[in-house]
Amino acid sequence: MELIAACSGPRSIVRIRPDVRFGRPSVKGISTEVLWEQVDAGAGIAEVADDFGLTQQDVRWAVSYEAARVA
């Protein structure tokens, strides 16, 4: 069963699936929290995207999701 993260909207690529990462929010199988931590530590969006094999848009979705969670 795949659930879309509600706070990111219906077009979000952030997924919460019980069978992936123990139900933690992820983008293409990578924890949104991990991506957020990289950007928060000073890495650029492009750098994080390259490091994890994602697009810059993927990383922006993850960062937006995490920012909304802590707001």
PyMOL Python script that loads the backbone (N, CA, C, O; Angstrom):
from pymol import cmd

cmd.read_pdbstr("""\
ATOM      1  N   MET A   1       0.841  -1.184   0.000  1.00  0.00           N
ATOM      2  CA  MET A   1       0.000   0.000   0.000  1.00  0.00           C
ATOM      3  C   MET A   1       0.883   1.243   0.000  1.00  0.00           C
ATOM      4  O   MET A   1       1.804   1.341   0.811  1.00  0.00           O
ATOM      5  N   GLU A   2       0.624   2.172  -0.874  1.00  0.00           N
ATOM      6  CA  GLU A   2       1.416   3.385  -0.976  1.00  0.00           C
ATOM      7  C   GLU A   2       0.571   4.580  -0.571  1.00  0.00           C
ATOM      8  O   GLU A   2      -0.539   4.766  -1.070  1.00  0.00           O
ATOM      9  N   LEU A   3       1.095   5.378   0.327  1.00  0.00           N
ATOM     10  CA  LEU A   3       0.404   6.571   0.777  1.00  0.00           C
ATOM     11  C   LEU A   3       1.219   7.790   0.384  1.00  0.00           C
ATOM     12  O   LEU A   3       2.445   7.782   0.495  1.00  0.00           O
ATOM     13  N   ILE A   4       0.557   8.824  -0.070  1.00  0.00           N
ATOM     14  CA  ILE A   4       1.244  10.067  -0.396  1.00  0.00           C
ATOM     15  C   ILE A   4       1.268  10.932   0.855  1.00  0.00           C
ATOM     16  O   ILE A   4       0.262  11.061   1.553  1.00  0.00           O
ATOM     17  N   ALA A   5       2.417  11.518   1.130  1.00  0.00           N
ATOM     18  CA  ALA A   5       2.542  12.394   2.289  1.00  0.00           C
ATOM     19  C   ALA A   5       1.556  13.548   2.156  1.00  0.00           C
ATOM     20  O   ALA A   5       1.658  14.354   1.231  1.00  0.00           O
ATOM     21  N   ALA A   6       0.617  13.626   3.065  1.00  0.00           N
ATOM     22  CA  ALA A   6      -0.488  14.564   2.978  1.00  0.00           C
ATOM     23  C   ALA A   6      -0.054  16.024   2.963  1.00  0.00           C
ATOM     24  O   ALA A   6      -0.631  16.828   2.231  1.00  0.00           O
ATOM     25  N   CYS A   7       0.940  16.377   3.745  1.00  0.00           N
ATOM     26  CA  CYS A   7       1.281  17.794   3.845  1.00  0.00           C
ATOM     27  C   CYS A   7       2.010  18.317   2.618  1.00  0.00           C
ATOM     28  O   CYS A   7       2.188  19.528   2.485  1.00  0.00           O
ATOM     29  N   SER A   8       2.429  17.453   1.733  1.00  0.00           N
ATOM     30  CA  SER A   8       3.135  17.906   0.541  1.00  0.00           C
ATOM     31  C   SER A   8       2.228  17.998  -0.680  1.00  0.00           C
ATOM     32  O   SER A   8       2.665  18.457  -1.735  1.00  0.00           O
ATOM     33  N   GLY A   9       1.008  17.583  -0.561  1.00  0.00           N
ATOM     34  CA  GLY A   9       0.061  17.697  -1.657  1.00  0.00           C
ATOM     35  C   GLY A   9       0.008  16.473  -2.546  1.00  0.00           C
ATOM     36  O   GLY A   9       0.874  15.602  -2.467  1.00  0.00           O
ATOM     37  N   PRO A  10      -0.988  16.406  -3.378  1.00  0.00           N
ATOM     38  CA  PRO A  10      -1.212  15.214  -4.211  1.00  0.00           C
ATOM     39  C   PRO A  10      -0.164  14.999  -5.295  1.00  0.00           C
ATOM     40  O   PRO A  10      -0.041  13.883  -5.801  1.00  0.00           O
ATOM     41  N   ARG A  11       0.591  16.021  -5.666  1.00  0.00           N
ATOM     42  CA  ARG A  11       1.623  15.857  -6.696  1.00  0.00           C
ATOM     43  C   ARG A  11       2.984  15.523  -6.097  1.00  0.00           C
ATOM     44  O   ARG A  11       3.965  15.367  -6.824  1.00  0.00           O
ATOM     45  N   SER A  12       3.042  15.416  -4.801  1.00  0.00           N
ATOM     46  CA  SER A  12       4.302  15.160  -4.113  1.00  0.00           C
ATOM     47  C   SER A  12       4.911  13.828  -4.509  1.00  0.00           C
ATOM     48  O   SER A  12       4.201  12.852  -4.751  1.00  0.00           O
ATOM     49  N   ILE A  13       6.240  13.800  -4.573  1.00  0.00           N
ATOM     50  CA  ILE A  13       6.935  12.544  -4.815  1.00  0.00           C
ATOM     51  C   ILE A  13       7.378  11.907  -3.503  1.00  0.00           C
ATOM     52  O   ILE A  13       7.961  10.823  -3.504  1.00  0.00           O
ATOM     53  N   VAL A  14       7.103  12.577  -2.381  1.00  0.00           N
ATOM     54  CA  VAL A  14       7.421  12.019  -1.069  1.00  0.00           C
ATOM     55  C   VAL A  14       6.429  10.896  -0.795  1.00  0.00           C
ATOM     56  O   VAL A  14       5.218  11.076  -0.923  1.00  0.00           O
ATOM     57  N   ARG A  15       6.954   9.744  -0.420  1.00  0.00           N
ATOM     58  CA  ARG A  15       6.122   8.571  -0.173  1.00  0.00           C
ATOM     59  C   ARG A  15       6.307   8.065   1.246  1.00  0.00           C
ATOM     60  O   ARG A  15       7.403   8.115   1.804  1.00  0.00           O
ATOM     61  N   ILE A  16       5.229   7.584   1.812  1.00  0.00           N
ATOM     62  CA  ILE A  16       5.273   6.907   3.104  1.00  0.00           C
ATOM     63  C   ILE A  16       4.676   5.532   2.872  1.00  0.00           C
ATOM     64  O   ILE A  16       3.467   5.376   2.696  1.00  0.00           O
ATOM     65  N   ARG A  17       5.558   4.538   2.876  1.00  0.00           N
ATOM     66  CA  ARG A  17       5.131   3.168   2.624  1.00  0.00           C
ATOM     67  C   ARG A  17       5.649   2.281   3.743  1.00  0.00           C
ATOM     68  O   ARG A  17       6.833   2.338   4.076  1.00  0.00           O
ATOM     69  N   PRO A  18       4.792   1.469   4.322  1.00  0.00           N
ATOM     70  CA  PRO A  18       5.221   0.591   5.415  1.00  0.00           C
ATOM     71  C   PRO A  18       6.340  -0.364   5.020  1.00  0.00           C
ATOM     72  O   PRO A  18       7.125  -0.780   5.872  1.00  0.00           O
ATOM     73  N   ASP A  19       6.422  -0.717   3.742  1.00  0.00           N
ATOM     74  CA  ASP A  19       7.422  -1.678   3.292  1.00  0.00           C
ATOM     75  C   ASP A  19       8.727  -1.033   2.817  1.00  0.00           C
ATOM     76  O   ASP A  19       9.642  -1.736   2.387  1.00  0.00           O
ATOM     77  N   VAL A  20       8.818   0.290   2.892  1.00  0.00           N
ATOM     78  CA  VAL A  20      10.034   1.003   2.497  1.00  0.00           C
ATOM     79  C   VAL A  20      10.466   1.886   3.658  1.00  0.00           C
ATOM     80  O   VAL A  20       9.703   2.741   4.106  1.00  0.00           O
ATOM     81  N   ARG A  21      11.675   1.687   4.143  1.00  0.00           N
ATOM     82  CA  ARG A  21      12.251   2.485   5.224  1.00  0.00           C
ATOM     83  C   ARG A  21      11.376   2.504   6.477  1.00  0.00           C
ATOM     84  O   ARG A  21      11.310   3.507   7.188  1.00  0.00           O
ATOM     85  N   PHE A  22      10.704   1.378   6.737  1.00  0.00           N
ATOM     86  CA  PHE A  22       9.864   1.219   7.925  1.00  0.00           C
ATOM     87  C   PHE A  22       8.788   2.301   8.036  1.00  0.00           C
ATOM     88  O   PHE A  22       8.421   2.712   9.137  1.00  0.00           O
ATOM     89  N   GLY A  23       8.293   2.751   6.898  1.00  0.00           N
ATOM     90  CA  GLY A  23       7.221   3.735   6.886  1.00  0.00           C
ATOM     91  C   GLY A  23       7.676   5.177   7.032  1.00  0.00           C
ATOM     92  O   GLY A  23       6.850   6.081   7.157  1.00  0.00           O
ATOM     93  N   ARG A  24       8.971   5.394   7.018  1.00  0.00           N
ATOM     94  CA  ARG A  24       9.474   6.770   7.099  1.00  0.00           C
ATOM     95  C   ARG A  24       9.326   7.442   5.735  1.00  0.00           C
ATOM     96  O   ARG A  24       9.418   6.774   4.706  1.00  0.00           O
ATOM     97  N   PRO A  25       9.101   8.743   5.718  1.00  0.00           N
ATOM     98  CA  PRO A  25       8.976   9.456   4.441  1.00  0.00           C
ATOM     99  C   PRO A  25      10.252   9.322   3.625  1.00  0.00           C
ATOM    100  O   PRO A  25      11.358   9.438   4.152  1.00  0.00           O
ATOM    101  N   SER A  26      10.081   9.078   2.337  1.00  0.00           N
ATOM    102  CA  SER A  26      11.240   8.920   1.472  1.00  0.00           C
ATOM    103  C   SER A  26      10.953   9.425   0.066  1.00  0.00           C
ATOM    104  O   SER A  26       9.803   9.572  -0.347  1.00  0.00           O
ATOM    105  N   VAL A  27      12.027   9.683  -0.646  1.00  0.00           N
ATOM    106  CA  VAL A  27      11.971  10.053  -2.063  1.00  0.00           C
ATOM    107  C   VAL A  27      12.821   9.028  -2.792  1.00  0.00           C
ATOM    108  O   VAL A  27      14.035   8.955  -2.602  1.00  0.00           O
ATOM    109  N   LYS A  28      12.169   8.246  -3.619  1.00  0.00           N
ATOM    110  CA  LYS A  28      12.856   7.191  -4.376  1.00  0.00           C
ATOM    111  C   LYS A  28      13.681   6.297  -3.458  1.00  0.00           C
ATOM    112  O   LYS A  28      14.790   5.888  -3.803  1.00  0.00           O
ATOM    113  N   GLY A  29      13.127   5.999  -2.286  1.00  0.00           N
ATOM    114  CA  GLY A  29      13.756   5.093  -1.341  1.00  0.00           C
ATOM    115  C   GLY A  29      14.773   5.722  -0.410  1.00  0.00           C
ATOM    116  O   GLY A  29      15.359   5.026   0.419  1.00  0.00           O
ATOM    117  N   ILE A  30      14.999   7.024  -0.526  1.00  0.00           N
ATOM    118  CA  ILE A  30      15.966   7.715   0.321  1.00  0.00           C
ATOM    119  C   ILE A  30      15.202   8.586   1.317  1.00  0.00           C
ATOM    120  O   ILE A  30      14.318   9.353   0.936  1.00  0.00           O
ATOM    121  N   SER A  31      15.548   8.457   2.578  1.00  0.00           N
ATOM    122  CA  SER A  31      14.877   9.184   3.648  1.00  0.00           C
ATOM    123  C   SER A  31      14.896  10.691   3.409  1.00  0.00           C
ATOM    124  O   SER A  31      15.939  11.266   3.100  1.00  0.00           O
ATOM    125  N   THR A  32      13.731  11.324   3.555  1.00  0.00           N
ATOM    126  CA  THR A  32      13.676  12.782   3.436  1.00  0.00           C
ATOM    127  C   THR A  32      14.502  13.440   4.532  1.00  0.00           C
ATOM    128  O   THR A  32      15.070  14.512   4.328  1.00  0.00           O
ATOM    129  N   GLU A  33      14.567  12.807   5.677  1.00  0.00           N
ATOM    130  CA  GLU A  33      15.345  13.354   6.789  1.00  0.00           C
ATOM    131  C   GLU A  33      16.838  13.399   6.453  1.00  0.00           C
ATOM    132  O   GLU A  33      17.519  14.373   6.773  1.00  0.00           O
ATOM    133  N   VAL A  34      17.337  12.357   5.817  1.00  0.00           N
ATOM    134  CA  VAL A  34      18.748  12.311   5.426  1.00  0.00           C
ATOM    135  C   VAL A  34      19.050  13.423   4.425  1.00  0.00           C
ATOM    136  O   VAL A  34      20.069  14.103   4.534  1.00  0.00           O
ATOM    137  N   LEU A  35      18.168  13.602   3.458  1.00  0.00           N
ATOM    138  CA  LEU A  35      18.369  14.648   2.457  1.00  0.00           C
ATOM    139  C   LEU A  35      18.329  16.023   3.110  1.00  0.00           C
ATOM    140  O   LEU A  35      19.152  16.885   2.805  1.00  0.00           O
ATOM    141  N   TRP A  36      17.372  16.225   4.009  1.00  0.00           N
ATOM    142  CA  TRP A  36      17.245  17.483   4.744  1.00  0.00           C
ATOM    143  C   TRP A  36      18.520  17.765   5.544  1.00  0.00           C
ATOM    144  O   TRP A  36      19.024  18.888   5.533  1.00  0.00           O
ATOM    145  N   GLU A  37      19.036  16.760   6.229  1.00  0.00           N
ATOM    146  CA  GLU A  37      20.237  16.936   7.050  1.00  0.00           C
ATOM    147  C   GLU A  37      21.426  17.366   6.206  1.00  0.00           C
ATOM    148  O   GLU A  37      22.225  18.197   6.637  1.00  0.00           O
ATOM    149  N   GLN A  38      21.548  16.811   5.017  1.00  0.00           N
ATOM    150  CA  GLN A  38      22.656  17.176   4.126  1.00  0.00           C
ATOM    151  C   GLN A  38      22.568  18.653   3.734  1.00  0.00           C
ATOM    152  O   GLN A  38      23.563  19.377   3.777  1.00  0.00           O
ATOM    153  N   VAL A  39      21.374  19.084   3.355  1.00  0.00           N
ATOM    154  CA  VAL A  39      21.172  20.481   2.955  1.00  0.00           C
ATOM    155  C   VAL A  39      21.344  21.400   4.170  1.00  0.00           C
ATOM    156  O   VAL A  39      21.960  22.461   4.066  1.00  0.00           O
ATOM    157  N   ASP A  40      20.808  20.995   5.301  1.00  0.00           N
ATOM    158  CA  ASP A  40      20.914  21.790   6.531  1.00  0.00           C
ATOM    159  C   ASP A  40      22.375  21.951   6.965  1.00  0.00           C
ATOM    160  O   ASP A  40      22.739  22.957   7.575  1.00  0.00           O
ATOM    161  N   ALA A  41      23.202  20.960   6.650  1.00  0.00           N
ATOM    162  CA  ALA A  41      24.620  21.011   7.011  1.00  0.00           C
ATOM    163  C   ALA A  41      25.428  21.879   6.047  1.00  0.00           C
ATOM    164  O   ALA A  41      26.625  22.082   6.254  1.00  0.00           O
ATOM    165  N   GLY A  42      24.789  22.385   5.007  1.00  0.00           N
ATOM    166  CA  GLY A  42      25.470  23.301   4.100  1.00  0.00           C
ATOM    167  C   GLY A  42      25.686  22.815   2.688  1.00  0.00           C
ATOM    168  O   GLY A  42      26.183  23.563   1.847  1.00  0.00           O
ATOM    169  N   ALA A  43      25.322  21.577   2.409  1.00  0.00           N
ATOM    170  CA  ALA A  43      25.468  21.061   1.041  1.00  0.00           C
ATOM    171  C   ALA A  43      24.412  21.717   0.145  1.00  0.00           C
ATOM    172  O   ALA A  43      23.296  21.991   0.587  1.00  0.00           O
ATOM    173  N   GLY A  44      24.769  21.961  -1.094  1.00  0.00           N
ATOM    174  CA  GLY A  44      23.834  22.542  -2.048  1.00  0.00           C
ATOM    175  C   GLY A  44      22.859  21.495  -2.578  1.00  0.00           C
ATOM    176  O   GLY A  44      23.126  20.294  -2.528  1.00  0.00           O
ATOM    177  N   ILE A  45      21.746  21.963  -3.075  1.00  0.00           N
ATOM    178  CA  ILE A  45      20.715  21.074  -3.636  1.00  0.00           C
ATOM    179  C   ILE A  45      21.320  20.207  -4.745  1.00  0.00           C
ATOM    180  O   ILE A  45      21.095  18.998  -4.786  1.00  0.00           O
ATOM    181  N   ALA A  46      22.084  20.830  -5.636  1.00  0.00           N
ATOM    182  CA  ALA A  46      22.682  20.089  -6.760  1.00  0.00           C
ATOM    183  C   ALA A  46      23.655  19.031  -6.255  1.00  0.00           C
ATOM    184  O   ALA A  46      23.691  17.914  -6.771  1.00  0.00           O
ATOM    185  N   GLU A  47      24.437  19.384  -5.253  1.00  0.00           N
ATOM    186  CA  GLU A  47      25.407  18.444  -4.698  1.00  0.00           C
ATOM    187  C   GLU A  47      24.715  17.231  -4.074  1.00  0.00           C
ATOM    188  O   GLU A  47      25.123  16.091  -4.294  1.00  0.00           O
ATOM    189  N   VAL A  48      23.671  17.491  -3.297  1.00  0.00           N
ATOM    190  CA  VAL A  48      22.930  16.394  -2.659  1.00  0.00           C
ATOM    191  C   VAL A  48      22.283  15.519  -3.722  1.00  0.00           C
ATOM    192  O   VAL A  48      22.316  14.292  -3.627  1.00  0.00           O
ATOM    193  N   ALA A  49      21.700  16.143  -4.725  1.00  0.00           N
ATOM    194  CA  ALA A  49      21.074  15.385  -5.813  1.00  0.00           C
ATOM    195  C   ALA A  49      22.093  14.466  -6.475  1.00  0.00           C
ATOM    196  O   ALA A  49      21.812  13.291  -6.706  1.00  0.00           O
ATOM    197  N   ASP A  50      23.267  14.991  -6.779  1.00  0.00           N
ATOM    198  CA  ASP A  50      24.318  14.180  -7.403  1.00  0.00           C
ATOM    199  C   ASP A  50      24.777  13.046  -6.486  1.00  0.00           C
ATOM    200  O   ASP A  50      24.953  11.911  -6.929  1.00  0.00           O
ATOM    201  N   ASP A  51      24.968  13.362  -5.214  1.00  0.00           N
ATOM    202  CA  ASP A  51      25.439  12.356  -4.253  1.00  0.00           C
ATOM    203  C   ASP A  51      24.483  11.176  -4.128  1.00  0.00           C
ATOM    204  O   ASP A  51      24.917  10.039  -3.937  1.00  0.00           O
ATOM    205  N   PHE A  52      23.174  11.446  -4.236  1.00  0.00           N
ATOM    206  CA  PHE A  52      22.188  10.391  -4.028  1.00  0.00           C
ATOM    207  C   PHE A  52      21.531   9.907  -5.321  1.00  0.00           C
ATOM    208  O   PHE A  52      20.616   9.084  -5.276  1.00  0.00           O
ATOM    209  N   GLY A  53      21.977  10.398  -6.450  1.00  0.00           N
ATOM    210  CA  GLY A  53      21.417   9.960  -7.726  1.00  0.00           C
ATOM    211  C   GLY A  53      19.980  10.416  -7.931  1.00  0.00           C
ATOM    212  O   GLY A  53      19.165   9.698  -8.511  1.00  0.00           O
ATOM    213  N   LEU A  54      19.680  11.615  -7.449  1.00  0.00           N
ATOM    214  CA  LEU A  54      18.338  12.176  -7.558  1.00  0.00           C
ATOM    215  C   LEU A  54      18.376  13.422  -8.433  1.00  0.00           C
ATOM    216  O   LEU A  54      19.448  13.914  -8.786  1.00  0.00           O
ATOM    217  N   THR A  55      17.202  13.924  -8.777  1.00  0.00           N
ATOM    218  CA  THR A  55      17.140  15.215  -9.458  1.00  0.00           C
ATOM    219  C   THR A  55      17.085  16.309  -8.395  1.00  0.00           C
ATOM    220  O   THR A  55      16.782  16.046  -7.231  1.00  0.00           O
ATOM    221  N   GLN A  56      17.380  17.524  -8.807  1.00  0.00           N
ATOM    222  CA  GLN A  56      17.286  18.636  -7.870  1.00  0.00           C
ATOM    223  C   GLN A  56      15.854  18.810  -7.380  1.00  0.00           C
ATOM    224  O   GLN A  56      15.635  19.175  -6.225  1.00  0.00           O
ATOM    225  N   GLN A  57      14.885  18.554  -8.240  1.00  0.00           N
ATOM    226  CA  GLN A  57      13.482  18.642  -7.839  1.00  0.00           C
ATOM    227  C   GLN A  57      13.169  17.612  -6.749  1.00  0.00           C
ATOM    228  O   GLN A  57      12.425  17.916  -5.817  1.00  0.00           O
ATOM    229  N   ASP A  58      13.720  16.409  -6.851  1.00  0.00           N
ATOM    230  CA  ASP A  58      13.519  15.391  -5.821  1.00  0.00           C
ATOM    231  C   ASP A  58      13.993  15.910  -4.463  1.00  0.00           C
ATOM    232  O   ASP A  58      13.296  15.770  -3.458  1.00  0.00           O
ATOM    233  N   VAL A  59      15.179  16.507  -4.447  1.00  0.00           N
ATOM    234  CA  VAL A  59      15.744  17.008  -3.196  1.00  0.00           C
ATOM    235  C   VAL A  59      14.896  18.167  -2.664  1.00  0.00           C
ATOM    236  O   VAL A  59      14.670  18.268  -1.458  1.00  0.00           O
ATOM    237  N   ARG A  60      14.436  19.026  -3.546  1.00  0.00           N
ATOM    238  CA  ARG A  60      13.573  20.141  -3.100  1.00  0.00           C
ATOM    239  C   ARG A  60      12.288  19.629  -2.459  1.00  0.00           C
ATOM    240  O   ARG A  60      11.842  20.173  -1.449  1.00  0.00           O
ATOM    241  N   TRP A  61      11.690  18.592  -3.033  1.00  0.00           N
ATOM    242  CA  TRP A  61      10.491  18.003  -2.431  1.00  0.00           C
ATOM    243  C   TRP A  61      10.791  17.503  -1.020  1.00  0.00           C
ATOM    244  O   TRP A  61      10.017  17.741  -0.093  1.00  0.00           O
ATOM    245  N   ALA A  62      11.916  16.812  -0.864  1.00  0.00           N
ATOM    246  CA  ALA A  62      12.286  16.265   0.442  1.00  0.00           C
ATOM    247  C   ALA A  62      12.506  17.376   1.459  1.00  0.00           C
ATOM    248  O   ALA A  62      12.022  17.297   2.588  1.00  0.00           O
ATOM    249  N   VAL A  63      13.229  18.399   1.060  1.00  0.00           N
ATOM    250  CA  VAL A  63      13.513  19.517   1.962  1.00  0.00           C
ATOM    251  C   VAL A  63      12.214  20.245   2.318  1.00  0.00           C
ATOM    252  O   VAL A  63      12.008  20.614   3.475  1.00  0.00           O
ATOM    253  N   SER A  64      11.355  20.447   1.347  1.00  0.00           N
ATOM    254  CA  SER A  64      10.057  21.095   1.613  1.00  0.00           C
ATOM    255  C   SER A  64       9.212  20.277   2.566  1.00  0.00           C
ATOM    256  O   SER A  64       8.572  20.823   3.464  1.00  0.00           O
ATOM    257  N   TYR A  65       9.208  18.967   2.372  1.00  0.00           N
ATOM    258  CA  TYR A  65       8.453  18.089   3.250  1.00  0.00           C
ATOM    259  C   TYR A  65       8.957  18.197   4.685  1.00  0.00           C
ATOM    260  O   TYR A  65       8.163  18.362   5.611  1.00  0.00           O
ATOM    261  N   GLU A  66      10.259  18.107   4.874  1.00  0.00           N
ATOM    262  CA  GLU A  66      10.829  18.180   6.209  1.00  0.00           C
ATOM    263  C   GLU A  66      10.614  19.547   6.844  1.00  0.00           C
ATOM    264  O   GLU A  66      10.359  19.635   8.045  1.00  0.00           O
ATOM    265  N   ALA A  67      10.712  20.615   6.054  1.00  0.00           N
ATOM    266  CA  ALA A  67      10.487  21.963   6.579  1.00  0.00           C
ATOM    267  C   ALA A  67       9.043  22.106   7.063  1.00  0.00           C
ATOM    268  O   ALA A  67       8.792  22.747   8.084  1.00  0.00           O
ATOM    269  N   ALA A  68       8.105  21.519   6.344  1.00  0.00           N
ATOM    270  CA  ALA A  68       6.697  21.586   6.737  1.00  0.00           C
ATOM    271  C   ALA A  68       6.450  20.779   8.015  1.00  0.00           C
ATOM    272  O   ALA A  68       5.603  21.145   8.830  1.00  0.00           O
ATOM    273  N   ARG A  69       7.186  19.692   8.184  1.00  0.00           N
ATOM    274  CA  ARG A  69       7.015  18.864   9.389  1.00  0.00           C
ATOM    275  C   ARG A  69       7.442  19.609  10.646  1.00  0.00           C
ATOM    276  O   ARG A  69       6.816  19.463  11.695  1.00  0.00           O
ATOM    277  N   VAL A  70       8.487  20.396  10.550  1.00  0.00           N
ATOM    278  CA  VAL A  70       9.001  21.081  11.746  1.00  0.00           C
ATOM    279  C   VAL A  70       8.356  22.440  11.969  1.00  0.00           C
ATOM    280  O   VAL A  70       8.527  23.042  13.029  1.00  0.00           O
ATOM    281  N   ALA A  71       7.625  22.920  10.990  1.00  0.00           N
ATOM    282  CA  ALA A  71       6.975  24.236  11.117  1.00  0.00           C
ATOM    283  C   ALA A  71       5.794  24.204  12.050  1.00  0.00           C
ATOM    284  O   ALA A  71       5.146  25.229  12.260  1.00  0.00           O
TER     285      ALA A  71
END
""", "prot")
cmd.dss("prot")
cmd.show_as("cartoon", "prot")
cmd.util.cbc("prot")
cmd.orient("prot")
